[in-house]
Amino acid sequence: MTLADRITHHPRPFDPDRAGDAIATAPWAAGPLRDLIGGTAGCSPYLSGLIAQQSDWLQGAVDDPEAALAQTLADIPQIPFADLGPGLRQTKARVALLTALCDLGGVWPLETVTQALTDLAAAAVDACIVPLVAAEITRGKLPGMTADDAASAAGMTVLAMGKQGAGELNYSSDIDLICLFDDDRFEPEDTATARAASSTSSARPSSA
């Protein structure tokens, strides 16, 4: 079923002018979906901006929000590493917008909303860690590791703590990670080098 077919309620716009502007950027929306977009934009400047930016994508996404979410997350590994920063920002914008509309429209229950945001965080972390570890391997900073070890992050394990670990991230949550590496993969004399390289790799995603 489409998002529009499952809407049970929508917010009343606090700012009718902003609601009208958002509706104008989504001329394809009608009926309850139009009201949901207007009410959402009229209560949130942030989501209003996302509606305007992502209108073309959203038009297709509302036909099957679950499939759109799954495809958006599945596309993350295909983002070239050089474009990972802007690519993840666009992905975050799309997931946040679709999730908010499904949330505010009563389409998804709370556990689906928080799981969608948690899945986004997990996919984004993986998309950062793997190529960063691959780069460290290429630079010779992880002794004994080869390109084949990149997929397993050369033995690095990233544990999600708090709300991410529980699948309960909300729209403004930070993510708390613990990064560990398997020192058994390295010769004793290489452990310090591997530890330094692992710290570099795990620190960079937060600035992506």
N, C-alpha and C positions, 0 to 999 in steps of 0.2 A: 504493500500500500504506500501511496505517496505521503509525504509529510502533511500536505493539506488535508488529506482524508482522515488524519488522526488527531488533528488539533481539537483540544477540548476547552481551551481558554486562551486568553492573550492579555498582556498588560495594557492598561489605558495610557496613552502617551502623555507624559508630563509636559512635553514641548510639542504642541501640534504642528508648528512650522517645521521643526526638524523631522517629524513624522512624515509630513507631506513631501519634504525633499527626498527622503528615503524611498517613499512609494514611487516618486517620479523616476528614480534610478532603476526601479524594478517594474517596468510596465507590464511584464509578463505575469505578475502576481495578481490574483483575483480572489474575491470572497474572503474566507477565513485567513488564507495565507497573506493576503494584502493587509488585513487588519493586524496580523501578527507582526509583519515586517514594520508597519507603521508604529505599533505600540512599542516594539523593541527599540527602534531607533529613537522614538520620542522620550524614552527613559534612559538611554545610554548613548552619550556622544561617541564612545569607543565603538560600539556595535554599529552605530549609524555610519561611521567612517568605513567599517568593514563591509557593510551592505553596498555602499557605493563602489568600493574597490573591487569587490568580488561578485558583482551582480551577474556577470556572464557565467561564471562557474556555478554560482548558487542556483541559477535557473535549472541546470541539469541535476544538481545535487538533491534538490527537493523531491525529485521523482522517486528516489529510493535512498533515503539518508544513510541507512546502514551500509549499503553498497558503496556509496560515495565516501563514507568514512574509511571503509576497508581499503578502497583503491588509493585514497590519499595517503594513508599510512604505508601501503605497499610501494608507493612511488618514492618514498624517502631514500631507500638505498640506491636509487637510480640518479640522484642528484650528484653532479660532478663535485668532487671535493673542493675545487676552487670556487664553486658557487654555493657551498653549503650554508654559509651565513644567510644570504638573502633567500635561498631555497627553503630553509627551515622557518624563517620568519613568515614566508608566504603560507607554508603548511600550517604553522601555528594559527595564523589568521583564519584560514579556512576551517580548521577543526574547531576553533573557538566559536566562530560564527554559527556553524551548523549545529554544534552542541548547544549553544545558547538558545537557538530557535526551537530545537527539540525539547529543551528544558522548559523554556517559558511558555511553549505551546502545549505542555502536558503530554508530549509525544513519547518521551523517554522517562523512565523512573530514575530516581536519584542514583542508584547503583550503576545504571548504564551511563549516566552523565559523568560520574567520577571515573569510571573505567575507561571511557573514551579519552579523557584528559591524561590518565595514567598511561594508556597505551601510546599516546603521542610522546610523552616524556621518555618512555622506554625506547621507542624507535629512534628518537632524536639522539639519545645517549649512544646507542649502538652505532648510529651513522657517524658519530664523531670519533668514538674510541677506535673502531677498526681501522680506518684510514690513517689515524694518527700513529697507531702502533705500527702499521705498515711503513710509514715514513721513518720511524725510528729504526726499524729493521734495515731499511735501505741505507740509512746513514751509518749502519754498523754499531748502533748504540745498544742493541740487544744481542750480545754475543751468542753465537750458535743458532740463532733463529734464522729462518728463511722465509721467503714470500709465502710459502704454504702455511706458515704459522700465524699469518695476519688474521685469518678468519676466526681463530680462537683467541685473538688478542694476545698471542704469545704467552698464554697462561694467566693473563690478568682476569680477575673476576671483579665485577662491579655489583655491589649489593645496594639495593634501594632500601632506605630506612623510612620511618615515619609514614606519612600519608601515601607516598608512592609505593612503598612496600606493601601497604594494606590495600592498594587499589582505590584510594580515596582522595586523589588530588582534586582540588577545586580550581577555579579560574585564576586565583592569585597565589597559589601555593608555590613555595620554593621546592626544589628537589634536594634531598639530602642523600649523598652517596658515600659509600666506603669502598675504596679501590684497593684490592689485594693482588699480589702476584705470586706465582708458584716458583719459589726460589730453587726447587728441586730440578727445574729445567736448566739451570745454569751451573757452571763450574763454580766452586767456592770463591775463586779469585775474581769472578765476573759478577758476583751478586750485587756489589755496591753500584757498579755501572748500570745493571739492569734496574735496580731500585730507582736510581736517578732518572733513567729514561721513562720508567713507568709513571713516576710522579709528573714528569713533563707531559706525557700523553693524557693523563687523567685530569690535569688542571686546565687544559686548553678548551674543552667543550663549553665551559661556562662563559667564555668570551665570544663564542661563535655567533 
